[in-house]
Amino acid sequence: MVMTRTRQNSTLVSHNVTIGGRRTSIRLEEYMWEALKEICARENINIHEFCSRVDEHRKESALTAAIRVAITAYYREGMKQLSRGIEAGGQTREDRSPVRGRDDEDPPRGSEAGTAPQGLG
């Protein structure tokens, strides 16, 4: 995947991603791309799969907005699990991933904003 600056002095970086068999360009901040790469590495999925899952669950929002929300939701859910673990006796590592959900259940649908779910299945 090649990263290119989309505009001179722009903070957005463009990547080509294949979603549902079609190639599309997504522009996100470099920091968001790094977070997305971390999530994908942890979940053992590629960026195309992550973006496809977000696309399947979004409602009316733009894909890039849905991806940003999914990234934020992933880390928020991870922090909630970490906090619960610490409160429950010092356990600092969650047993399940916020992307996979509980017992591989179907992922919850997007928020009222029409964006990505907390779990991506």
TISE-457365 format. One line per field, with one value per residue: x, y, z of N, C-alpha, C, CB in turn. Coordinates in Angstrom, 2 decimals, padded with zeros to 5 digits. Glycine has a CB too. Example, Ala and Ser with C-alpha at 12.3 -4.5 7.8 and 13.67 -1.06 7.14 Angstrom:
n.px = [013.19, 012.85]
n.py = [-005.69, -002.25]
n.pz = [007.80, 007.08]
ca.px = [012.30, 013.67]
ca.py = [-004.50, -001.06]
ca.pz = [007.80, 007.14]
c.px = [013.20, 012.90]
c.py = [-003.30, 000.03]
c.pz = [007.80, 007.87]
cb.px = [011.31, 014.08]
cb.py = [-004.47, -000.60]
cb.pz = [009.05, 005.72]
***
This chain:
n.px = [000.84, 000.71, 001.57, 000.56, 000.87, -001.97, -002.49, -000.57, 001.01, -001.04, -002.65, -003.77, -003.59, -003.62, -004.91, -005.29, -007.93, -009.50, -012.82, -015.47, -014.79, -014.32, -012.17, -011.18, -010.38, -009.16, -008.96, -007.20, -005.96, -002.48, -001.96, -004.34, -004.16, -001.99, -003.08, -005.10, -003.56, -002.35, -004.59, -005.44, -003.20, -003.26, -005.71, -005.33, -006.11, -006.47, -006.15, -008.01, -010.01, -010.87, -011.88, -013.88, -015.63, -016.44, -017.72, -019.86, -021.44, -022.04, -024.30, -025.66, -023.48, -020.36, -017.78, -015.12, -015.59, -016.98, -014.95, -013.14, -014.73, -015.00, -012.35, -011.93, -013.96, -013.01, -010.65, -011.79, -013.49, -011.55, -010.27, -012.35, -012.62, -010.11, -010.20, -012.32, -011.12, -008.98, -010.39, -011.57, -009.71, -007.07, -006.42, -005.03, -005.15, -007.36, -009.67, -010.91, -011.25, -012.21, -012.96, -013.74, -015.88, -018.25, -017.91, -017.77, -020.10, -022.64, -021.69, -022.47, -024.80, -024.24, -023.81, -026.24, -025.42, -024.89, -022.63, -019.68, -019.68, -018.99, -017.83, -016.35, -016.89]
n.py = [-001.16, 002.10, 005.21, 008.49, 012.00, 014.00, 016.65, 019.63, 020.39, 019.18, 017.42, 015.04, 011.68, 009.63, 006.43, 003.53, 001.31, -001.85, -002.59, -004.68, -005.78, -003.58, -000.89, 001.84, 005.16, 006.34, 008.97, 009.82, 011.12, 010.84, 009.84, 008.46, 006.44, 005.04, 004.15, 002.52, 000.55, -000.60, -001.70, -003.56, -005.26, -006.29, -007.62, -009.41, -009.01, -007.52, -004.14, -003.74, -005.61, -004.66, -002.10, -002.93, -004.25, -002.12, -000.61, -002.32, -002.07, 000.58, 003.36, 006.04, 007.72, 009.10, 007.01, 007.46, 008.91, 006.98, 005.09, 006.50, 006.72, 004.00, 003.33, 004.97, 003.94, 001.34, 001.72, 003.04, 001.04, -000.83, 000.56, 000.67, -002.05, -002.53, -000.86, -002.09, -004.55, -003.84, -002.79, -005.11, -006.55, -006.11, -007.24, -006.69, -007.23, -007.69, -010.35, -010.70, -009.36, -006.06, -005.80, -008.33, -009.01, -010.42, -013.79, -014.36, -013.26, -011.80, -008.68, -005.59, -003.17, 000.02, 003.27, 005.84, 007.85, 006.57, 005.09, 003.09, -000.09, -001.04, -003.54, -005.52, -008.01]
n.pz = [000.00, -000.96, 000.33, -000.24, -000.32, -000.49, -001.06, -001.32, 001.69, 003.09, 005.74, 005.35, 004.23, 001.43, 000.64, -001.37, -001.25, -001.31, -001.42, -001.11, -003.59, -005.16, -005.97, -004.04, -002.98, 000.07, 002.33, 005.11, 008.22, 008.97, 011.50, 012.04, 010.12, 011.15, 013.59, 012.56, 011.26, 013.51, 014.82, 012.88, 012.80, 015.39, 015.35, 013.37, 010.70, 007.43, 006.14, 004.10, 004.71, 007.24, 006.50, 004.73, 006.47, 008.06, 006.10, 005.47, 007.74, 008.11, 008.00, 006.90, 006.80, 005.56, 004.21, 005.12, 007.47, 008.92, 009.24, 010.85, 013.16, 013.81, 014.43, 016.67, 018.34, 018.71, 020.25, 022.46, 023.48, 024.15, 026.22, 028.09, 028.69, 029.78, 032.03, 033.44, 033.94, 035.60, 037.78, 038.61, 039.98, 039.25, 036.82, 033.75, 031.09, 028.50, 027.80, 025.44, 022.17, 021.22, 018.58, 017.71, 019.32, 021.70, 022.23, 019.48, 018.41, 016.28, 014.94, 016.60, 015.37, 013.71, 015.28, 016.15, 014.55, 012.28, 011.68, 012.04, 013.77, 017.23, 017.53, 015.02, 014.09]
ca.px = [000.00, 001.55, 001.01, 000.92, 000.24, -003.01, -002.36, 000.60, 000.80, -002.23, -002.39, -004.43, -002.82, -004.54, -004.59, -006.26, -008.45, -010.50, -014.00, -016.48, -014.32, -014.06, -011.06, -011.56, -009.34, -009.59, -008.05, -007.22, -004.75, -001.44, -002.17, -005.44, -003.64, -001.16, -004.01, -005.75, -002.57, -002.21, -005.80, -005.40, -002.16, -003.76, -006.85, -004.90, -006.87, -005.82, -006.89, -009.14, -011.06, -011.39, -012.70, -015.07, -016.54, -017.01, -018.64, -021.06, -022.24, -022.36, -025.62, -025.67, -022.29, -019.29, -016.92, -013.99, -016.11, -017.28, -013.67, -012.65, -015.54, -014.65, -011.04, -012.16, -014.76, -012.13, -009.81, -012.65, -013.90, -010.37, -010.05, -013.40, -012.27, -008.93, -010.68, -013.07, -010.16, -008.24, -011.34, -011.94, -008.64, -005.75, -006.22, -004.82, -005.26, -008.70, -009.72, -011.45, -010.99, -013.39, -013.35, -014.38, -017.13, -018.40, -018.13, -017.96, -021.48, -022.74, -021.30, -023.58, -024.98, -023.63, -024.46, -027.28, -024.77, -024.85, -021.25, -019.20, -019.98, -017.88, -017.22, -016.42, -017.21]
ca.py = [000.00, 003.27, 006.42, 009.70, 013.22, 014.32, 018.07, 020.22, 020.77, 018.52, 016.44, 013.81, 010.75, 008.83, 005.02, 002.79, 000.18, -002.62, -002.85, -005.38, -006.00, -002.34, -000.11, 003.21, 005.91, 006.85, 009.98, 009.94, 011.66, 009.83, 009.25, 007.50, 005.28, 004.27, 003.47, 001.47, -000.52, -001.27, -002.50, -004.69, -006.19, -006.95, -008.47, -010.32, -008.75, -006.47, -002.88, -003.92, -006.31, -003.73, -001.09, -003.62, -004.48, -000.81, -000.26, -003.16, -001.70, 002.01, 003.70, 007.15, 008.55, 008.86, 005.90, 007.92, 009.24, 005.70, 004.48, 007.24, 006.33, 002.62, 003.38, 005.55, 002.97, 000.23, 002.11, 003.32, -000.25, -001.39, 001.25, 000.22, -003.39, -002.39, -000.30, -003.13, -005.55, -003.29, -002.70, -006.47, -007.25, -005.89, -007.86, -005.58, -007.65, -008.18, -011.70, -010.70, -008.18, -005.26, -005.99, -009.63, -009.08, -011.50, -015.15, -014.30, -012.91, -010.86, -007.37, -004.66, -002.22, 001.32, 004.21, 006.64, 008.67, 005.75, 004.74, 001.73, -000.73, -001.22, -004.81, -005.69, -009.39]
ca.pz = [000.00, -001.11, 000.92, -000.96, 000.14, -001.45, -001.39, -000.71, 003.09, 003.64, 006.78, 004.94, 003.41, 000.63, 000.39, -002.15, -000.50, -002.04, -000.59, -001.90, -004.95, -005.90, -005.45, -003.71, -002.30, 001.37, 002.86, 006.57, 008.81, 009.13, 012.83, 011.92, 009.39, 012.09, 014.51, 011.79, 011.08, 014.81, 015.02, 011.95, 013.25, 016.60, 015.00, 012.31, 009.48, 006.67, 006.09, 003.19, 005.45, 008.24, 005.81, 004.20, 007.59, 008.41, 005.02, 005.59, 008.90, 008.19, 007.49, 005.95, 006.89, 004.60, 004.60, 005.93, 008.80, 009.58, 009.62, 012.02, 014.31, 014.15, 015.10, 018.00, 019.11, 019.06, 021.38, 023.62, 024.02, 024.79, 027.49, 029.01, 029.13, 030.63, 033.30, 034.14, 034.39, 036.74, 038.89, 039.03, 040.66, 038.71, 035.52, 032.84, 029.69, 028.22, 027.26, 024.09, 021.39, 020.92, 017.18, 017.52, 020.07, 022.67, 021.73, 018.02, 018.07, 015.19, 015.43, 016.78, 014.28, 013.93, 016.19, 015.52, 013.53, 011.07, 011.38, 012.30, 015.04, 018.15, 017.13, 013.58, 013.78]
c.px = [000.89, 000.85, 001.50, 000.22, -000.76, -002.97, -001.09, 000.23, -000.45, -001.81, -003.02, -003.53, -003.82, -004.00, -005.67, -006.64, -009.48, -011.61, -015.06, -016.08, -014.07, -012.97, -011.53, -010.41, -009.92, -008.52, -008.26, -005.93, -003.74, -001.60, -003.27, -004.98, -002.79, -002.04, -004.69, -004.81, -002.39, -003.39, -005.75, -004.35, -002.65, -004.84, -006.54, -005.80, -006.11, -006.72, -008.11, -010.31, -011.70, -012.34, -013.97, -016.09, -017.21, -018.06, -019.94, -022.00, -022.59, -023.73, -025.48, -024.42, -021.30, -018.38, -015.76, -014.44, -016.40, -016.00, -013.09, -013.42, -015.20, -013.31, -011.21, -012.93, -013.90, -011.29, -010.62, -013.09, -012.73, -010.09, -011.11, -013.06, -011.07, -009.35, -011.45, -012.14, -009.39, -009.15, -011.67, -010.76, -007.28, -005.46, -006.11, -004.93, -006.64, -008.64, -010.24, -011.18, -012.27, -013.84, -014.13, -015.70, -017.16, -018.71, -018.46, -019.40, -021.48, -022.40, -022.52, -023.64, -024.40, -024.43, -025.54, -026.71, -024.61, -023.45, -020.93, -019.57, -018.77, -017.12, -017.35, -016.58, -016.10]
c.py = [001.23, 004.47, 007.61, 010.87, 013.64, 015.78, 018.58, 020.72, 020.16, 017.55, 015.10, 012.99, 009.84, 007.41, 004.45, 001.54, -000.52, -003.01, -003.48, -005.54, -004.74, -001.54, 001.32, 003.87, 006.48, 007.81, 010.10, 010.61, 010.53, 009.10, 008.20, 006.26, 004.41, 003.51, 002.31, 000.29, -001.29, -002.19, -003.75, -005.71, -006.97, -007.96, -009.48, -010.24, -007.69, -005.23, -003.00, -004.58, -005.40, -002.73, -001.70, -003.85, -003.18, -000.43, -001.05, -002.67, -000.22, 002.25, 004.83, 008.00, 008.21, 007.75, 006.37, 008.30, 007.97, 005.00, 005.17, 006.85, 004.91, 002.55, 003.89, 004.57, 001.79, 000.57, 002.44, 002.02, -000.92, -000.75, 000.85, -001.15, -003.36, -001.87, -001.33, -004.19, -005.08, -003.22, -004.08, -007.23, -007.15, -006.55, -006.75, -005.97, -008.25, -009.56, -011.74, -009.36, -007.38, -005.40, -007.29, -009.75, -010.26, -012.80, -015.18, -014.04, -011.98, -009.48, -006.47, -003.70, -000.87, 002.19, 004.98, 007.53, 007.86, 005.31, 003.35, 001.21, -000.77, -002.48, -004.98, -007.13, -010.30]
c.pz = [000.00, -000.51, 000.10, -000.33, -000.92, -001.89, -000.74, 000.69, 003.71, 004.73, 006.43, 004.02, 002.71, 000.46, -000.52, -001.37, -001.36, -001.08, -001.47, -003.35, -005.75, -005.19, -005.21, -002.97, -001.01, 001.86, 004.36, 007.02, 009.02, 010.47, 012.80, 011.15, 010.31, 013.08, 013.80, 011.57, 012.38, 015.08, 014.14, 012.35, 014.47, 016.27, 013.89, 011.08, 008.70, 006.61, 005.19, 003.92, 006.50, 007.58, 005.22, 005.29, 008.02, 007.36, 005.10, 006.69, 008.99, 007.60, 006.48, 005.95, 005.77, 005.12, 005.48, 007.34, 009.58, 010.04, 010.84, 013.28, 014.76, 014.88, 016.52, 018.88, 019.56, 020.29, 022.62, 024.28, 024.73, 026.13, 028.52, 029.57, 030.07, 032.00, 034.10, 034.69, 035.61, 037.97, 039.44, 039.63, 040.01, 037.38, 034.48, 031.37, 029.46, 027.58, 025.84, 023.43, 021.17, 019.47, 017.01, 018.26, 021.01, 021.96, 020.24, 017.61, 016.87, 015.72, 015.61, 015.61, 014.68, 014.87, 015.44, 014.44, 012.23, 010.70, 011.87, 013.67, 015.93, 017.79, 015.64, 013.16, 013.71]
cb.px = [-000.96, 001.89, 001.42, 000.57, 001.29, -004.35, -003.61, 001.16, 000.72, -003.02, -002.91, -005.75, -001.79, -004.77, -004.49, -005.71, -009.07, -009.87, -014.53, -017.78, -015.29, -015.36, -009.85, -012.85, -008.77, -009.82, -008.26, -007.40, -005.07, -000.05, -002.52, -006.65, -002.80, -000.20, -005.06, -006.25, -001.22, -002.08, -007.07, -005.13, -000.84, -004.29, -008.01, -004.87, -008.35, -005.47, -005.98, -008.72, -010.49, -010.23, -011.88, -014.68, -015.80, -015.91, -017.97, -020.66, -021.53, -021.29, -026.58, -026.84, -021.63, -018.47, -016.37, -013.31, -017.39, -018.08, -012.68, -012.77, -017.04, -014.61, -010.06, -012.93, -015.95, -011.21, -008.96, -013.88, -014.46, -009.17, -010.07, -014.78, -011.96, -007.89, -011.56, -014.10, -009.20, -007.69, -012.63, -012.49, -008.99, -004.77, -007.39, -003.49, -004.15, -009.46, -010.57, -012.95, -010.36, -013.12, -012.11, -013.46, -018.31, -019.50, -019.25, -017.49, -022.20, -024.16, -020.31, -023.45, -026.48, -023.45, -023.43, -028.01, -023.38, -025.45, -020.29, -017.72, -020.52, -018.37, -017.84, -015.20, -017.87]
cb.py = [-000.01, 003.52, 006.57, 009.59, 014.36, 013.99, 018.88, 021.39, 022.26, 017.78, 016.93, 014.12, 009.92, 009.48, 004.20, 002.42, 000.62, -003.88, -001.53, -004.64, -006.83, -001.49, -000.15, 003.26, 007.04, 005.69, 011.35, 008.55, 012.37, 010.47, 010.35, 008.15, 005.72, 005.21, 004.47, 002.02, 000.06, -000.24, -001.68, -004.20, -005.42, -005.92, -007.62, -011.75, -008.28, -006.96, -001.74, -004.77, -007.58, -002.99, -000.41, -004.96, -005.10, 000.28, -000.51, -004.60, -002.10, 002.87, 004.12, 008.01, 008.39, 010.16, 005.20, 009.12, 010.11, 004.79, 004.53, 008.76, 006.43, 001.76, 004.27, 006.88, 002.47, -000.13, 003.30, 004.14, -001.16, -001.24, 002.77, 000.19, -004.29, -001.45, 000.92, -003.77, -005.89, -001.89, -002.01, -007.23, -008.65, -006.33, -008.86, -004.96, -008.66, -007.21, -012.57, -011.02, -008.55, -003.82, -005.99, -010.72, -009.15, -011.18, -015.81, -015.58, -012.24, -010.88, -006.72, -003.89, -002.07, 002.02, 005.18, 007.47, 009.16, 006.50, 005.74, 001.69, -002.13, -001.27, -006.00, -005.12, -009.47]
cb.pz = [001.20, -002.59, 002.43, -002.45, 000.41, -000.87, -000.92, -001.58, 003.19, 002.54, 008.13, 004.24, 004.27, -000.74, 001.73, -003.55, 000.87, -002.69, 000.08, -001.82, -005.66, -006.04, -006.41, -002.87, -003.21, 002.40, 002.16, 007.25, 010.15, 009.03, 013.85, 011.21, 008.18, 012.85, 015.05, 010.44, 010.61, 015.93, 014.71, 010.53, 013.58, 017.60, 014.58, 012.83, 009.79, 005.25, 005.59, 001.97, 006.12, 008.95, 004.70, 003.55, 008.78, 008.51, 003.66, 005.87, 010.13, 007.46, 008.65, 006.22, 008.26, 004.33, 003.36, 005.26, 008.69, 008.63, 008.44, 011.79, 013.97, 012.88, 014.31, 017.89, 018.27, 017.88, 021.00, 023.21, 022.91, 023.88, 027.29, 028.30, 027.92, 029.99, 033.05, 033.20, 033.28, 036.40, 038.44, 037.86, 040.79, 039.66, 035.18, 033.09, 029.33, 027.32, 028.14, 024.09, 020.06, 021.22, 016.26, 017.97, 019.13, 023.69, 022.50, 017.39, 019.27, 014.55, 014.47, 018.10, 013.92, 012.64, 016.81, 016.54, 014.03, 009.94, 011.98, 012.15, 014.83, 019.61, 017.87, 012.94, 012.57]
***
